[in-house]
Amino acid sequence: MHFLNELLAQAAAAIPRQYFQLPIDGQEDPIYRERVYCYELYHQLRSIWPKNCDYSLGGEIDKAGHRLIRGNDLDSVKPDFLVHIPGNMGGNHAVIEVKPVHADNKAIRADIETLRNFRDHAEYERAILYIYGSPENGNARKRATDLLTEIAGTEIEVWVHEEPHNRAERVM
């Protein structure tokens, strides 16, 4: 699925500011809300998803009770996005976890473990840690790349989307 990179970049560029940081009544500064951002990213991806594509984009699909991966630290996790061919374990393309730029190391580490487990036990070809938010609001890009460097043997991509209406890009 060679076109996923372009889909991620294009979809990110179409996300308006109010989904990037949610305005709150009575509060001067808008805030990052991962669910709000993910739902909009899902919408933007689905709106440009190629017709007649065998791969499907799924949001928060759990693997609870799946007979082929039961007991591999995947029973209770729900990654933000899966790109796969439903019903075909040989069609697992990408697992994506999204985090706002201010996420703490514990949350980033948990997502890295989820991504690694999906690669190792569910045979996903790609594992993507996708960080959104302005660098002024945190340095999750550096922390994520530092954590990935620290955790030996991970083959996880890091993507960042720093500003509304800009393309997301792969940084690692």
Legacy VTK file of the C-alpha trace (Angstrom):
# vtk DataFile Version 3.0
C-alpha trace
ASCII
DATASET POLYDATA
POINTS 172 float
0.000 0.000 0.000
2.473 2.539 -1.263
0.016 5.448 -1.118
-0.534 5.552 2.679
2.236 8.143 3.141
0.539 10.540 0.739
-2.878 9.902 2.300
-1.558 10.721 5.793
0.125 13.896 4.550
-2.929 15.095 2.596
-5.463 14.253 5.296
-3.464 16.165 7.910
-3.338 19.234 5.668
-7.138 19.256 5.514
-7.667 19.341 9.295
-9.070 22.711 10.402
-7.781 24.507 13.501
-10.878 23.741 15.644
-10.115 20.000 15.398
-6.399 20.501 15.957
-6.973 22.364 19.230
-10.468 22.505 20.640
-11.778 25.938 21.696
-13.257 25.834 25.224
-15.894 28.322 26.403
-14.504 30.575 29.115
-10.932 29.508 28.461
-8.522 31.728 26.556
-6.390 29.018 25.020
-7.773 26.056 23.073
-6.689 22.583 24.198
-5.511 19.394 22.537
-8.088 16.598 22.575
-6.821 13.385 21.008
-10.288 11.940 20.257
-11.446 15.110 18.511
-8.306 15.156 16.380
-8.499 11.413 15.597
-12.129 11.583 14.493
-11.310 14.419 12.106
-8.196 12.657 10.796
-10.345 9.555 10.209
-12.918 11.666 8.347
-10.247 13.301 6.177
-8.591 9.946 5.407
-11.901 8.306 4.474
-12.806 11.221 2.210
-9.672 10.650 0.089
-9.401 6.850 0.462
-8.964 5.269 -2.982
-12.032 3.639 -4.467
-11.817 -0.140 -4.958
-8.965 -0.415 -2.451
-8.700 -3.809 -0.763
-7.406 -2.164 2.413
-9.817 -0.718 4.939
-9.286 2.048 7.472
-10.623 1.110 10.895
-10.772 3.167 14.057
-10.221 1.726 17.531
-10.659 -1.910 16.569
-9.753 -4.197 19.431
-8.387 -7.710 19.086
-10.093 -9.080 22.206
-10.598 -12.800 21.860
-8.972 -12.996 18.425
-7.914 -16.634 18.200
-4.613 -15.980 16.392
-3.204 -13.342 18.748
-4.809 -14.063 22.121
-2.446 -13.542 25.062
0.086 -11.321 23.291
-0.614 -8.072 25.184
-3.168 -7.162 22.516
-6.390 -8.350 24.158
-7.162 -5.040 25.849
-5.699 -2.447 23.466
-7.522 -0.465 20.808
-5.108 1.330 18.497
-6.336 4.592 17.034
-6.239 3.291 13.438
-5.712 0.019 11.613
-5.128 -0.241 7.879
-5.878 -3.834 6.975
-7.975 -6.254 4.993
-10.689 -7.305 7.458
-10.830 -11.068 7.934
-7.376 -11.617 6.424
-4.420 -11.807 8.851
-2.107 -11.668 5.832
-3.534 -8.248 4.969
-2.336 -6.277 7.991
-0.656 -3.174 6.646
-0.422 -0.457 9.313
-1.255 0.206 12.937
-1.294 3.874 13.982
-1.262 5.422 17.450
-1.893 9.175 17.741
-0.658 11.390 20.567
-0.813 15.147 21.170
2.511 16.951 21.425
2.219 17.392 25.219
1.745 13.653 25.927
3.935 12.400 28.747
6.630 9.753 28.378
4.461 7.100 30.041
1.703 7.546 27.427
4.187 7.571 24.546
5.936 4.477 25.897
2.581 2.660 26.200
1.770 3.463 22.577
5.227 2.297 21.478
4.608 -1.032 23.256
1.209 -1.370 21.571
2.758 -0.660 18.179
5.564 -3.112 18.762
3.140 -5.836 19.869
1.008 -5.348 16.754
4.120 -5.695 14.575
5.415 -8.720 16.463
2.192 -10.636 17.147
-0.377 -9.448 14.606
2.040 -9.207 11.680
1.400 -5.570 10.765
3.885 -4.356 8.169
4.045 -0.809 9.503
3.725 0.696 12.978
3.283 4.468 13.136
3.487 6.801 16.131
1.735 9.943 14.884
2.197 13.110 16.940
0.235 16.285 16.391
0.679 19.728 17.867
2.785 22.834 17.801
6.392 22.516 19.024
5.687 25.455 21.367
3.242 23.216 23.263
5.691 20.400 23.945
8.529 18.458 22.464
6.907 15.072 21.904
8.759 14.645 18.610
12.130 14.614 20.384
10.846 12.553 23.307
9.301 9.985 20.957
12.455 9.628 18.887
14.556 9.417 22.080
12.282 6.702 23.496
12.350 4.773 20.230
16.139 4.960 20.158
16.216 3.718 23.765
13.948 0.733 23.043
16.156 -1.539 20.962
14.748 -3.440 18.035
11.697 -1.313 17.343
10.781 -0.629 13.762
8.346 2.177 14.394
7.859 5.235 12.228
7.366 8.665 13.794
5.131 11.113 11.949
4.416 14.683 13.038
1.701 17.168 12.186
2.743 20.486 13.688
0.207 22.998 12.407
-3.348 22.987 11.016
-3.480 23.042 7.210
0.106 21.727 6.971
1.007 18.253 5.791
2.091 15.599 8.267
5.588 14.282 7.657
7.614 11.259 8.565
10.593 12.235 10.748
11.906 8.786 11.678
LINES 1 173
172 0 1 2 3 4 5 6 7 8 9 10 11 12 13 14 15 16 17 18 19 20 21 22 23 24 25 26 27 28 29 30 31 32 33 34 35 36 37 38 39 40 41 42 43 44 45 46 47 48 49 50 51 52 53 54 55 56 57 58 59 60 61 62 63 64 65 66 67 68 69 70 71 72 73 74 75 76 77 78 79 80 81 82 83 84 85 86 87 88 89 90 91 92 93 94 95 96 97 98 99 100 101 102 103 104 105 106 107 108 109 110 111 112 113 114 115 116 117 118 119 120 121 122 123 124 125 126 127 128 129 130 131 132 133 134 135 136 137 138 139 140 141 142 143 144 145 146 147 148 149 150 151 152 153 154 155 156 157 158 159 160 161 162 163 164 165 166 167 168 169 170 171
